[in-house]
C-alpha cells in the first residue's frame, strides 16, 4: 500500500510544520475535550494506528496513558514535555498495519477495510473528526478510516463508535453472482434495499430480499425503518436477491425437477413446547404463555425466527439423547456460547424453563428487561433441548442481548464470566416474584449472634429478591470490617451469585532496593530480596524488613526515584509489584515510627554551578511541633553525616556529634558571604543567615525561596529543600553514595524461565478468604471515626447455594497492558466438599459435583472459548 508523502520535511531535515509540538498537543487536547462535550449519534471518528499515534504522542510530550485513561503507567510516565525536544517526528500518518491489503467491497468509500479482531488501545485509537483533520493537515498520509458514532441499548443508552460495520454477502439469484455490502447495524432495511438495488441495477418494487443465513431462506425482508440489528442480520451472513416480475428465474426458486416453488416466509415450527415451555395440549390449545400478552413489545417479532437450525425436522426423536445440540459461532460469539452452554445444562434451570414459567415473568421491574431476556433465554434453552444434535445459531438471543447489554453488541471478543454475571442478574430481575419491593432499613449487628443477624439479612434479601436464580444460585457470606484507627468492627451478611477466586502465584522475582537511614545513623545499603511476581508492596516491605533487620520501632517508606526526584511513594500495601519495572530505581527510608506523624522533610541535591539536580533525594522527619529554619538545617546536617570524607583536607571541618556539618560549613559560608545569593533566581528571595546552602522548593524543584533560621513553618506539612553543592562540599562529602543506586533488576544473561507450579482450587479459595486491607479506591466509612478508612476486610462463607459458580481470575486488564495467568488449577470432578469453609454450623453437608466448565484457550488477543457440560437429565 502506498502512503501519501507528508511533505513537511525539508532537504536539510528541518521541520516546516506550522505548529510547535506544544501547540499541537494543546490543539488536539482542546478538540478532544470539545468532542466529549458534544457527543451525538452520527458524529464521525477516525481510526488511527496505535503505532503511529504513540510516536506522535511522544513527539508532543503527551503521556499516552494519562491522556487516554486518566492515570499513568510505568511504561509511559517517563514521557514528559522535555522529551519532546529529542523525540523524532512521527512522519506521515501510516495506517498500513491495521488495514487489509485487498478489498472485496464495491463501495468506493469502504474500499479499504480494517483487519479483523483489532483491539482498541492496543492496535488502534479513535480520534474525533476535527482531530483527524488537524493531524492530516500537519502530517498527511493515511488512509482515512472514518467511522460513525451510534447509540446503543434500550434502557441504558450509551454512545459507541462502530469500528466494524455489518458485512453482508449479497447473492443475486439471477446470475448467482456475489457482492459484499457494508452497512451500519443501525441502518434501516430501507437503506439496505436502496444499496442493493443501486448496486445490482434493479428497481426496488421488483426486488425481493431474503435473510439467507446458512444458505437457507428464513425471513423475507421488507423495506422499513427496522434496523439490520433488530432483523437479526449477522456479520458475514448471506442475503438473497430475487426479481419478482416473472421474467427471471433461478435455481434458488426451483425444485429438483425444475418446477417453480411457492416462495413463502417460513413460520416457526410447532414443537412439543411453547415459548415459555408449557406443554402443548392435543387439541392444539396451549397452556403456555402467549408472547402477544404485552402490546408494543418487540418480543413477538423477535421470536418468530426459527433460530436458524431448529425446525420440525430437527426435533428430538424417541429414544434420542437430548441436550447435545451445539451453538453456532456468529462471529466472535464463542464467549457467549460458552456461558450459555453452561447455563442451559444447569439441571434446576432446565427443569424450570421446560415448564410453564409464565406466571413468574416480571414485566414491571425497572431493574429488569420487561421479561424479554428471560423469554429469549427460555426459548433458546427449549430449542437446544428439543433439537437432537443439530447446531443452533442463537441470532434472536444475540439481538436481545445487544439491546439490553450494549457492551456485548457487535463482534468483539468479551469475557464469558462478565456475560454469565449479566445473564444471572438479568434472569433474576426478569423472573423476580416480588412485584413491589418493600423498603427495609438495614441494622448493624450490634453484638448479636451471627445466626440471628444472618437469618435477618437473608429474610430481608428474600423480601426484595425472590426468583429461581436466588433459589438455586445465590449464597451468603459474612463480611467483617475492622477500622485500623479506632478498631470499630462491622459485620454484615451479603448475598453472592458467584465466587471470583484469585490465583495465588508461586513464581518469584528478585528486586533490589536501596535502604537509606532517615536519621543519618548509617550509610545506604542495597538489598536484593525475592518476592512473589504477582505480589504486592506489602510483600516487598515484609522481605525488606527481614533483610535489613528492621527494628520494631521503625517503619520503611518506599519511593521511586526518577530524574533525581521522588516520582511516587509506594505507600499502599496492595499496590501490585507489577507496577514496578526492572529498570526503575526504588529506595526505602528507615524512619522512626514515633516521628512519622511530624513534618516530612525532602532534601534534593543540586550542583550550584550547573544548576542541575543529581543524586537521590533524602527523607527525614522534623521532631519539633513547629519547625524552624534552624531545625531544617540541623536535620539536613544530621542526615548527611554518614557521607563525610575521612581524608586530611576535610579534617578541619570535622566536628563532634550531629553538628559537624553546620560547624564545618560555617567557614565555607563565611568566605562566600561576598558571593551573595542570586536573588533573581528565586521568588521573593531574602538574605539568609544559614550556614548551609539551602533553599525552599516545591516537589517538582521548579521554584525556589530563601529562608532564615528563625523562619517558622506550619507543622504537619511536607517541606522540600534543595541543597546546592560546590567543589568544597564535594571535597567534604562523598556524593557517590547518593548517585549510582542500582536498578530493581539488572538485565543480564537470560535466566531459565520458572514454570508456575500447579495449584489447587482450595488454595484459590483460601486466597479469596484471606484477611486483607481494602484498596485506596474502596475505602470504608467508619461510623465511629466519621471518616473513610482503609479498613481490614475478612470474608467468610456462611451459606452456599445449590449451584455454585467459581470464577478463576485469570485475566488482568489495563488500557495497554492485558495479561492472562496460565497457571494450572487442579479441581475435583466428583465430591468437592466445601463444608469446612462454611461458618454456619447447621449440620448441612456441602458436597458438589462438577457439571460444566467454560474454557478459554490462547491469549487475550486471539483466544477462543469452549465449554464442557455434562447432560444430567
Secondary structure, 3 states (H helix, E strand, C coil): CCCCCCCCECCCCCECCCCCHHHHHHHHHHHHHHHHHCCCCCCEEEEEEHHHHHHHHHHHCCCHHHHHHCCCCCCCCCCCHHHHHCCCCCCCEECCCCECCCCCCCCHHHCCCECCCCCECCCEEEEEHHHHHHHHHHHCEECCCEEEEEEECCCCCEEEECCCCEEEEEEECCCCEEEEEEECCCCEHHHHHHHHHHHHCCCHHHEEEEECHHHCCCCEECCCCCECCCCCCCCCCEEEEEECCCCCCCHHHECCCCCECCCCCCCCCCCCECCCCCEECCCCCECCCCHHHCCCCCHHHHCCCCCCCCCHHHCCCCCCCCCCCCECCCCCCHHHHHHHHHHHCCHHHHHHHCCCCHHHCCCCCCCCCCCHHHHHHHHHHHHHCCCCCCCECCHHHHHHHHHHCHHHCCCCCCCHHHHHHHHHHHHHHHCCCCCCCCCCCCCCCCCCCHHHHHHHHHHHHHHHCCCHHHHHHCEEEEEEEECCCCCCEEEEEEEECCEEECCCCCCEEEEEEEEEECCCCCCCEEEEEEEECCCEHHHHHHHHHHHCCCCCCEEEEEEEEECCEEEEECCCCCCEHHHCCCCCEEEEEEEEHHHCCCEEEEEEEEECCCCEEEEEEEEEEECCCCCEHHHHHHHHHHHHHHHECCCHHHHHHCCCHHHHHHHHHHHHHHHCCCCCCCHHHCCCCCCCCCCCCEEEECCCCCCEECCCCCCECCCCCEEEEEEEECHHHHHHECHHHCCCCCCCCCCCCCCCCCCCCCEEHHHHHHHHCCCEECCCCCCEEECCCCEEECCEEEEEEEECCCCCCEEECCEECCCCCCEECCCCEECCCCCEECHHHECCCCCCCCEECCCEEEEEECCCCCCEEEEEECCCC
